[in-house]
Amino acid sequence: MPEPVHPQLNVAPHGGPAHQTFTGLDFSVNANPYGPNPALLRAVQHADHAHYPDPGYRAVRESLGRWHGVEVGCVVPAVGASELLHRLVRAYLRPGERAVSVLAPFGEFGRAVTLAGGRLEVVQPGQAAAAVQPGVRLVYLGHPHNPTGRSLAPAELEALTLACERADALLIVDLAYAPFLELPGPPLSSHTVLLHSPGKAHGLVGARPAYALAPPAVAAALHNLAPAWALPAGTAALLEALPDAQDFLHETLPAVARNAATLARQLSRTFEVEHHGAPYLTVRVGNAAGLRALNVWATLFARGLKVRDCASYGQLEWIRVSARLPDENARLVQALEELHVH
């Protein structure tokens, strides 16, 4: 039997379902708790599931292109941003070449770099532009970052963009959570790819909608690595309907922001909390005396409350929680405070 080309890696940790059965309150997934967006859900349900979709997804790309003011050749729809990250790494990173992530990367980017035989360097925001030197091929930026919720100031983002242009590196800006903060991304340029994952803000993560906005040459490289019929009909219909389905965000995201701010304030009475306006926040529940975040995770799980431990981000004493509805958030606060006392 031939040996596989790539090393066997563990699956990148994520929130949401796992091999353990769970039916309680899930605070581990960063999605709009007021979802799903009814208009987009109807688009999925009314899609033509009996026939193959257009393999070029022209209507989807035209709809998104008009909305963002870019040419149709700059739009690449996909099933999840994870798939786009793997395609980008396959297209642009050779074995031994360098990639940079501003703060700890989304797990799929790090996994893709490792599978490609690349070298990943994690840098702090203030060091990002200086770290992009000739020889760096890809730069990943979560804007805002997951799990901390931090984002670059406009001047920092501009400096990073210019550094990538000078070094001939491709800047990948992951805007998965930008809608929650009304956070603008950088303009599309010859060295910039913008990743959009609207399922989070619209409460439809199960449909896995995503797309990249990229310069035509990069978009062509991404299309080249896609299998035939890369999108199921329902996900394609959702993306085509997306530009006309934004009222849901105007109606729900202010409440999401209030709930997250209240949750952060309540937890701050007992714990160290990092929150920068995103729907999620990180909580330091471990300590040097022996209480570890993984123990807290297991205890909460047994009580029907699921959070995301931050071990995969190198933060062993922290958990990430995503705000849900107020009465549900109150249950989490009570449980964590009781654990702290004991």
N, C-alpha and C positions, 0 to 999 in steps of 0.2 A: 504494500500500500504506500503511495507517495506521501511525503510529509507536507503538511500545509505550509503555505508561504508565510503567513502571519502568525505571531505568537498568540497563544490562548490567554485571553485576559478576562478578568471578572467583568460582569456587567457594571456599567457606571451607576452609582447609587442615585436614586430619584425619590421624590415623594410619591404618594399615591399607593396603589395596590402592590402587594408583595405576595410571597408564597404563603404567608400566614393569613388565615381568614380574619377579616375585620369588618364589623358592621356598625361601629360607633361614629363619633364625630372626627372627621379628618381635617386636622390643621396643617398637614404636611404638604398640601398642594396649593400653589399660588394661583388661585382662580377666583373669578368674581362669584361670590356666594349668592348673588341675586340672579344668576343665570339659570338656564341658557337664554340667550337673546331669542325671543320668539320669532322674529323675522328670519334670522339665520337658521333656526331649527326648521321652519317651514321650508326653506330652500333645500335643506338636506332631505327632508321627507318627500318633497315633490320632485326630486331629481329623477332622471330616467335611469333606473338601475337595471333595466332589461337589456340595454344595448351598450356596446363599447362607446366611451366618449371620444370626442375629437382628440387624436393623439398629440396634436400640437397645442391644445387648450387655448385656441386663439381668442375666443370670447372672454375667457378668464383674464388673459394677459391684457387685452384691450381695456377691459373694465378697470383693472388695477392701474394700468398705465395712465389712463385719463385722469384717474383720481389723484395720482401722485405727480402728474405732469411730466412723465417720462415716455420715451418711445416704447412700443410694444416689445422690441428686441432687448429691453433692459429688465424684463420681468420674468422671473423663474418661479413658478408655483411648485410646491412640494408637499409631502406628507411629513410635517414636523420640521422644525429648525434643526433637529439632530441630523436628519438626512442631509440637509444642505451643508452642515459643518463637515460631515464625513466626505461629501463630494468635493468641497473646497480643499480639504487637506489632500485628498487623492490627486486633485488637479495641480496643486501648486507646491507640495512639499515632498522632496526626495529624501531618501534615507540619509541621516546624518545632518540634515539642514535644521536651522533654528526657527522656532516660533516663540512668540512672546505673548503672555496674557497679563492684562492689567488686573491685579488681584487674582485670587484663585479662580480658575476658569470653570465655566459650566462643564460638568463631567464628560459630556460627549466630545467636547473639543480636545480635552486632554487624552481621552481614549483614542480618538482618531489620530492624533499626533504620534502616540506610542505605536499604534498599529502600522503607521507609515514609516516607523524607524526614525522619526524626528526627535529633536531635543527641545523641550519646553522650559522656558524661563518665566517665572512669576515675578512681577515687579509691582511696586507701590505706585499710586497715581502720580505723585510728584517726580518719579523717576522714569515715567513711561516714555516721554519723547527722547530722552537721552539714551534709553536702552535700545532704541531702534536704529541700529547701525547697519551698514552694508553687510549682507550675508543673512540678515533676518528676512524670512520669506513671508510669514504671516503674523499678524498682530490681532489678538482677540480682545474685545472690550464689551463687557456687559454694561449697558447704559439704560437703566441703572443696573448696578452689580447685584448678583444673587450669590450669597444670601444677605450681604450687608445692607443693600439698598443704596449704597453710595454711587454718585455719578460725577463725572468730570465737569468742571466749570467750562463755559464756552471758550475761554482763552486756552485752557488746557487741552480741550478737544481739538481746537484749531492747530495748536502746536504739535499734537500727536499726528494729525492728518498730514501736516507739512513734513514731519519727520519720515513718515511712510513714503511720501512721494520722493523725497531725496534719496532714501535707501532702496527704492524700488520694491517696497514691501506692500502687501495687500492688507488693508485695515478692515477687519470684520467687526461691524458694530451690531450687537445683538440688542434689538429694541423690544424684546418680549414684554417687558413691564413698563415701557415708556408711556403707553396710554394712561396708566393709572396716575401718572404725575404730570400729564400733558407736557412731556419732556421732548423737545425737538431733537432729532438726530442731526448729524452733519449733512451738508448737501452731497449728493451723489457726485463722485469724481472718478478720475481714471484709476485711482488706487483705493477706492472705498466700495465695500459691499454692505448693504443694509439688510438685516434679517428681521422679518416681521412674523410674529406668532399670535395672531388675533384671537385664538381660542382662549387664552388666559383672561383677557379683559371682557370677552363676550360670554364666558362661562360655558365654553364648548370644547374643552380640551380633548374630549374623546373623539372628536372628528378630525383632530390633528391638522388643522389648516396652517399653512405657512407659505411664505414666498420671500424671495430675495429680489432686491433692486440692485442691479450691478451694471457696470459699463458693458457695452455689447460684447466685447471679446471675452470678458469673464462670464457673462451670461451664456455665451455659446459653449464655453468649457463646461459649465454646469449642466446644460442640456445634453451635452455629449456623454456625460456619465449617468444619465437617467435611463432607467429601463423603459420599455414601451408601456404606455398607459400608466404613467407614474402616479396619477391621482385617481382615486375612485370617484364615481359620478357625484356622490353627495358632497365630498370635500370640494370638488371643482365648483359645484353649484353654490356652496357657501362663499367661496372666495369671489365668485362673480357678483354675488349679491352684497358683498361687504360694504362697498362705498355708500350704498343707500340705506344702510342699517345702523347708522351711528347714533340715532336718538337714544337707543338703549344705554349707551355709555354716558350721555349727558344726564340721564335719569338716575343711574345707579352709582357711578363712580364717586360722586361726592359723599354718598353714604358709606361706601367702602373706605374712603379716606378718614371719615369721622370715626368709624368703628375701629380702624387700625390705630388711630391716635389715642382713642380711649383705652384700648387694650394695652398699648405701650405705657400710658400713664399709670394704669392700675398695676401692671407688673413692676413698674419702677419703684413702687412702694417697698418691694422686698428684694428685687433682683437688679443687677446691672443689665441695662437694655440698650441696644443700638437700633435706632429707627430713624429713617430719613424720608418719611412720607410715602414709602411704598406700601402695598397691601400686606407685606410681610415684615417681620422684625426678628432680631436675634436676641436671645436671653441667655445670660450666663447662669447656669444652674449647677455647674460643678464647682469643686473647690479642691485645694491642695490637701485638705484633710481626708479626702477619700470619696466624696460624693461625685460621681461622674455622670456626664450627660447621658451615656448609654443606659445607666441604671435608671435614671429619671424617665427616659424613653420607654423602657420596659414596664415600669410601674404605671405610667400613664396609659400605655397600651392595654394593660390588664384592666384598667378602669374605663375603657371605651373611649379613650382620647389619644389620637395619633398625632405626633409631632415629627419633625425632621431633625435627626441629630446631625451635627456639623463635622463629624469626624472626617468625612471625605474632603472637607475644605481645610483640614489641619487644625480645627478648633474643637478640641476634645471636650472642653467644658461648656460648650454652647449648644443650644437648640435653635431651630428656626420655626416660627409659627406664622401661619397666614390667617389674618382676621376672618372670622365668619360673622354670623348674626349676633347681635348684642347678648341675648340670653345664652347662646352657645359659648361666646367668649367668657362670660361670667363663670361658667362651669370650669373652664380651663384655669382661670385665675384662682378660683377656690382650690382646685386640686393641687396646683403648684404651690400655693401658700401653705397648704396642709403638709405637703412633702417637705417644705423648707423647715417647718416647725419640728417635724419628726426626724 
